[in-house]
Amino acid sequence: MNTFGRLTRKSVPSNYRVGTNRSISDLKKYEVGTRLNELIHAPQIIWNAYELVQHVSNGNTGSAFYWGALLFVNTYCTLLQRYNRARVYNTLEQKGLDV
């Protein structure tokens, strides 16, 4: 992933990266990006949890493992976005800006 990230860092716009100079405007754009990413992953958590319950209740252990893994990944991604947003808020507060 690190090599792929280096290849696409300058050519592909992404809301998963803060920016090269980490300016205040870059941090604010990144904060909005974390909200968008969380909005994308949060409904997936609900859908994955529903499917997991359905497959567990039907006794499909293989499918249940698959949906459980998807639930874990989407939950991790959502929590990671919240963590990153908190870090952005702390950085902006250290710079003396109101969040």
Sequence and secondary structure as in RCSB ss.txt:
>XXXX:A:sequence
MNTFGRLTRKSVPSNYRVGTNRSISDLKKYEVGTRLNELIHAPQIIWNAYELVQHVSNGNTGSAFYWGALLFVNT
YCTLLQRYNRARVYNTLEQKGLDV
>XXXX:A:secstr
 HHHHHHHTTTS  TTS  SS  HHHHHHHHHHHHHHHHHHHHHHHHHHHHHHHHHHHT HHHHHHHHHHHHHHH
HHHHHHHHHHHHHHHHHHHTT   
